[in-house]
Amino acid sequence: MPNFSAEIGIIHQPTCTYTPQQNGVVEIKHKHILQLARALMFQSFLPSKFWADSVLMATYKLNQLPTPVLVWKSPYEVLYGRVASYDHMKTFGCLCFVSNTHPHKSKFDKRAMKCIFLGYVLGQKGLKVYDLESHSVFTSRDVVFHENIFPYATLTSSPYTCPLPFTFEHDESDSQTDVILEHTLNSPDIPSSPVNDTSLVPLASLNPHRRSQRAIRKQAHFDDFVCSTSASSDPSHFSLILTPAHACFLASLSVLQEPTCYAQAKGHMKWEIAMKEELNALEKNDTWSFSKLPEGKKPIGKVCKLNRSLYGLKQASRQWNAEFTSQLEAYGFTQSKHDYCLFTISSGSSFLALLVYVDDVLLVGPSDALIAAAKAQLDRLFTIKDLGCTKYFLGVEIARSSHGMLLTQQKYITDLVRDTGLEHARNTTTPLPAGIRLQSDGGATLSNPELYPLLVGRLLYLNFPRSDISYATQQLSQFLQHPCQQHLDARFHLVKYLKVCPSRGYFSPSLVPLICLLTMTPIGPLVPNLDVP
């Protein structure tokens, strides 16, 4: 090299050992390539023996991506004068099946080989793949990809823990049970086509990689959007950890199963006691009085003449609602025109909301005095039972602290999974199957189409605490009139997704203002949805 440099007039000065400062431009570019290569390997769980392929793939991607150094043009566009196409891009390290083109294969040999995708071949119209059975690398053009499945994910584990951005801490002034939440990272999900050959990964590759502790900041071009800078991860990687008291409360809810008939209820002492208490309450409220039989009726002795509405009769619910509404309006409540179960009252700057479902009432407001006055008035009119601060209401579990409130529906989801018979079914990582397009003629007609609306209705009740399934439920609810097998399969897919992490819910911070987001999907070419505040 010194002789060659001297011939063309270049002074050859090698850099000092372990002094990257003397060659900063090259070192920074090497760092950029290695960062992307590491990201590709972490995503696909590939062992270190594939480092060369990940570096080649990282370099290939960098040559296709725009860069501010070239005025937001890609190196490919500058070199060839045309914009690079991304249609051929596939996920590095994903599962793929390659057609078996061996000329001497028998009729009973495999027609496809299970492989992983390693990249593209320069100067050849083919793809570089790694055979998981023969452990060989070859090139092929007949490849079918499964880009959401990574075979090596089953052969590695991750010991890292990732805390939630919020933590419920103990507050001396808060009389409620505080809840401490954190997320513990579990092992990755098992893909639908697991690889059982443990010889694929050397022991050295199972050592955990060091995670960067650098803080993640939102990029400048995202200033106009409301977004989260925390890395999104699969819900199955997290499990909810609560304080022992609240964990026991949720466990008791999950174990408890309500009887569906009298024969089941009479076998439990607690249900017998509850029935006796209900009968005593009816007698105490003078629900009936003994009287003679009306004329023309067959005598069977004394009968009960109803003085009040009795729960379970045809007109009982309407009569109870009319009586309850009139009493609330006389007290000063105003019934909502959008939700007849919601009543509100204002007193100066204070506000109180009352939500009623049959005989269950929920009071919400910032003033303790206003809530106490409303409870006292209801007790004088109907003799209510005060259950204290809400922990469970209509299938919603509520955990509160000075930092905010967490709403979950773990028991509701557990019952839903059990009722559909999917307790032991394989989990899914997405609410809907990848690439699915639900259509009105999606397969055979269901034998019991009247059950489909009931199933979708139970899923719609989960939309508030589980906003991650709102799009899926919206799609499923479009086919209530004529459901097909495709719609039912998609519904079961969604239930298996909920089974992965039933404790996930909605957290409302106490010091963060509520922001309303509007999701717009334009008509025409497919573009990403925009969340506009």
Backbone hydrogen bonds, N-H to C=O, Kabsch-Sander energy under -0.5 kcal/mol:
donor,donor_aa,acceptor,acceptor_aa,energy
5,S,1,M,-2.5
6,A,2,P,-2.3
7,E,3,N,-1.9
8,I,4,F,-1.3
9,G,6,A,-0.8
10,I,5,S,-3.5
12,H,10,I,-0.7
13,Q,11,I,-0.7
19,T,16,C,-1.2
22,Q,19,T,-1.3
23,N,20,P,-1.7
24,G,21,Q,-0.8
27,E,23,N,-2.2
28,I,24,G,-2.5
29,K,25,V,-1.8
30,H,26,V,-2.6
31,K,27,E,-2.4
32,H,28,I,-2.2
33,I,29,K,-2.3
34,L,30,H,-2.6
35,Q,31,K,-2.4
36,L,32,H,-1.8
37,A,33,I,-2.4
38,R,34,L,-2.8
39,A,35,Q,-2.0
40,L,36,L,-2.1
41,M,37,A,-2.0
42,F,38,R,-2.8
43,Q,39,A,-2.2
44,S,40,L,-1.8
45,F,41,M,-1.0
46,L,41,M,-1.3
50,F,47,P,-1.6
51,W,48,S,-1.7
54,S,50,F,-2.0
55,V,51,W,-2.1
56,L,52,A,-2.2
57,M,53,D,-2.4
58,A,54,S,-2.4
59,T,55,V,-2.5
60,Y,56,L,-2.3
61,K,57,M,-2.4
62,L,58,A,-2.3
63,N,59,T,-1.8
64,Q,60,Y,-0.6
64,Q,61,K,-0.9
65,L,61,K,-0.9
67,T,73,K,-1.3
70,L,67,T,-1.0
71,V,68,P,-1.5
72,W,67,T,-1.6
73,K,67,T,-0.9
76,Y,63,N,-2.0
78,V,74,S,-2.1
79,L,75,P,-2.1
80,Y,76,Y,-2.7
81,G,77,E,-2.0
89,M,86,Y,-1.1
93,G,117,F,-2.7
94,C,91,T,-1.4
95,L,146,H,-0.9
95,L,149,I,-2.5
96,C,115,C,-2.4
97,F,144,V,-2.6
98,V,113,M,-2.3
99,S,142,D,-2.2
100,N,111,R,-2.2
101,T,99,S,-1.0
105,K,102,H,-1.2
109,D,106,S,-1.1
113,M,98,V,-2.7
115,C,96,C,-3.1
115,C,113,M,-0.5
116,I,130,Y,-1.6
117,F,94,C,-1.9
118,L,128,K,-2.8
119,G,128,K,-1.1
121,V,126,G,-1.3
122,L,120,Y,-0.5
124,Q,121,V,-1.4
126,G,124,Q,-1.9
127,L,140,S,-2.8
128,K,119,G,-2.7
129,V,127,L,-0.5
129,V,138,F,-2.6
130,Y,116,I,-2.2
131,D,136,S,-3.1
132,L,114,K,-2.2
135,H,131,D,-1.4
138,F,129,V,-2.0
140,S,127,L,-2.0
143,V,141,R,-1.2
144,V,97,F,-2.3
146,H,95,L,-2.8
149,I,146,H,-1.6
153,A,150,F,-1.9
154,T,151,P,-1.2
155,L,152,Y,-1.1
156,T,153,A,-0.6
162,C,183,H,-0.7
169,E,167,T,-0.7
174,D,171,D,-1.1
175,S,173,S,-0.6
178,D,176,Q,-0.6
181,L,179,V,-0.6
184,T,239,S,-0.8
185,L,183,H,-0.5
186,N,237,H,-1.7
195,V,151,P,-0.5
196,N,194,P,-0.6
198,T,196,N,-1.1
200,L,197,D,-1.2
201,V,198,T,-0.8
205,S,202,P,-1.1
206,L,203,L,-1.4
207,N,204,A,-1.1
217,R,215,A,-0.5
222,F,219,Q,-1.7
223,D,220,A,-1.7
225,F,222,F,-1.7
226,V,531,D,-0.6
227,C,225,F,-0.8
237,H,234,D,-2.1
238,F,235,P,-1.4
241,I,182,E,-1.0
242,L,240,L,-0.5
247,A,243,T,-2.7
248,C,244,P,-2.3
249,F,245,A,-1.8
250,L,246,H,-2.4
251,A,247,A,-2.3
252,S,248,C,-2.3
253,L,249,F,-1.6
254,S,250,L,-2.1
255,V,251,A,-2.0
256,L,252,S,-1.9
265,A,261,C,-1.7
266,K,262,Y,-2.6
267,G,264,Q,-0.6
268,H,265,A,-1.8
272,E,268,H,-1.7
273,I,269,M,-2.4
274,A,270,K,-2.0
275,M,271,W,-2.2
276,K,272,E,-2.1
277,E,273,I,-2.3
278,E,274,A,-2.0
279,L,275,M,-2.2
280,N,276,K,-2.4
281,A,277,E,-2.1
282,L,278,E,-1.9
283,E,279,L,-2.1
284,K,280,N,-2.3
285,N,281,A,-1.8
286,D,283,E,-1.3
287,T,282,L,-2.4
289,S,305,K,-1.5
291,S,303,V,-1.7
297,K,294,P,-1.4
300,I,301,G,-0.6
303,V,291,S,-1.4
305,K,289,S,-3.0
305,K,303,V,-0.6
306,L,304,C,-0.6
307,N,287,T,-2.9
308,R,287,T,-1.6
313,L,310,L,-1.8
316,A,313,L,-0.7
317,S,313,L,-0.6
319,Q,315,Q,-2.3
320,W,316,A,-2.7
321,N,317,S,-2.3
322,A,318,R,-2.4
323,E,319,Q,-2.3
324,F,320,W,-2.7
325,T,321,N,-2.5
326,S,322,A,-2.1
327,Q,323,E,-1.9
328,L,324,F,-2.1
329,E,325,T,-2.6
330,A,326,S,-1.9
331,Y,327,Q,-1.4
332,G,328,L,-1.1
333,F,328,L,-2.4
334,T,344,T,-2.8
336,S,339,D,-0.5
336,S,342,L,-2.8
342,L,339,D,-2.0
343,F,354,L,-2.8
344,T,334,T,-2.1
345,I,352,L,-2.2
347,S,350,S,-2.0
350,S,347,S,-1.9
352,L,345,I,-2.5
353,A,364,V,-3.1
354,L,343,F,-3.5
355,L,362,L,-2.7
356,V,341,C,-2.1
357,Y,360,D,-2.8
359,D,357,Y,-0.8
360,D,357,Y,-2.3
361,V,359,D,-0.5
362,L,355,L,-2.8
364,V,353,A,-2.7
368,D,366,P,-0.6
371,I,367,S,-1.7
372,A,368,D,-2.6
373,A,369,A,-2.2
374,A,370,L,-1.9
375,K,371,I,-2.3
376,A,372,A,-2.1
377,Q,373,A,-2.0
378,L,374,A,-2.2
379,D,375,K,-2.2
380,R,376,A,-1.8
381,L,377,Q,-1.5
382,F,378,L,-3.1
383,T,379,D,-1.4
386,D,384,I,-0.6
387,L,385,K,-0.6
393,F,396,V,-2.2
396,V,393,F,-1.4
397,E,395,G,-0.5
397,E,408,T,-3.3
398,I,391,K,-2.7
399,A,406,L,-2.6
401,S,404,G,-2.3
404,G,401,S,-0.9
405,M,508,S,-1.9
406,L,399,A,-3.4
407,L,506,Y,-3.0
408,T,397,E,-2.4
409,Q,502,P,-0.5
413,I,409,Q,-2.3
414,T,410,Q,-2.5
415,D,411,K,-2.7
416,L,412,Y,-2.0
417,V,413,I,-2.6
418,R,414,T,-2.2
419,D,415,D,-2.6
420,T,416,L,-1.5
421,G,418,R,-0.9
422,L,417,V,-2.1
425,A,422,L,-1.0
428,T,496,K,-0.7
436,I,433,P,-1.7
442,G,439,Q,-1.1
443,G,441,D,-1.9
446,L,483,P,-1.1
451,L,448,N,-1.6
452,Y,449,P,-0.8
454,L,450,E,-0.6
455,L,451,L,-2.0
456,V,452,Y,-2.5
457,G,453,P,-2.4
458,R,454,L,-1.5
459,L,455,L,-1.3
460,L,456,V,-2.3
461,Y,457,G,-1.1
462,L,459,L,-1.7
463,N,460,L,-1.5
466,R,462,L,-1.8
469,I,466,R,-1.7
470,S,467,S,-1.2
473,T,469,I,-2.6
474,Q,470,S,-1.9
475,Q,471,Y,-2.0
476,L,472,A,-2.4
477,S,473,T,-2.1
478,Q,475,Q,-1.1
479,F,476,L,-1.3
480,L,477,S,-0.6
485,Q,444,A,-2.0
486,Q,442,G,-2.6
488,L,484,C,-1.8
489,D,485,Q,-2.5
490,A,486,Q,-2.1
491,R,487,H,-1.9
492,F,488,L,-2.2
493,H,489,D,-2.1
494,L,490,A,-1.8
495,V,491,R,-1.8
496,K,492,F,-2.2
497,Y,493,H,-1.4
498,L,494,L,-2.1
499,K,495,V,-1.6
500,V,496,K,-0.5
500,V,497,Y,-0.9
501,C,497,Y,-0.6
504,R,501,C,-1.4
506,Y,407,L,-2.4
508,S,405,M,-3.2
510,S,403,H,-2.5
518,L,532,V,-1.7
519,T,517,L,-0.5
520,M,518,L,-0.6
520,M,530,L,-1.1
530,L,520,M,-0.8
532,V,518,L,-1.9
532,V,530,L,-0.8
